[in-house]
Amino acid sequence: MSHAESEKQKMLARVRRIRGQVDAIERAFEAEADSEKIMHLIAGARGAISGLMGEVVEHHIRHHLVDHLKHPGALDADAQEALIDVIHTYVKK
């Protein structure tokens, strides 16, 4: 399995876990669970989605914003790392 394929499988596994979390929220509503439990489930799903977004943004920076042939003036390695650090500050990974 190539590196790209293993990364794809990793991301798909994350999406499937998020789907499971959303399904748990639906089941909690159907079971009329207390709002504290539902909020806890929602917070977990929100964190998981935020983490996934962070991974996708990082991938985009590393693999698309550094191609100097396609994007003249693209980020150099130090600027790329600085931008990723900022993203990680604001997006839970």
Stockholm file with secondary structure:
# STOCKHOLM 1.0

chainA/1-93         MSHAESEKQKMLARVRRIRGQVDAIERAFEAEADSEKIMHLIAGARGAISGLMGEVVEHHIRHHLVDHLKHPGALDADAQEALIDVIHTYVKK
#=GR chainA/1-93 SS CCHHHHHHHHHHHHHHHHHHHHHHHHHHHHTTCCHHHHHHHHHHHHHHHHHHHHHHHHHHHHHHTTCTTTSTTCCCHHHHHHHHHHHHHHSCC
#=GC SS_cons        CCHHHHHHHHHHHHHHHHHHHHHHHHHHHHTTCCHHHHHHHHHHHHHHHHHHHHHHHHHHHHHHTTCTTTSTTCCCHHHHHHHHHHHHHHSCC
//
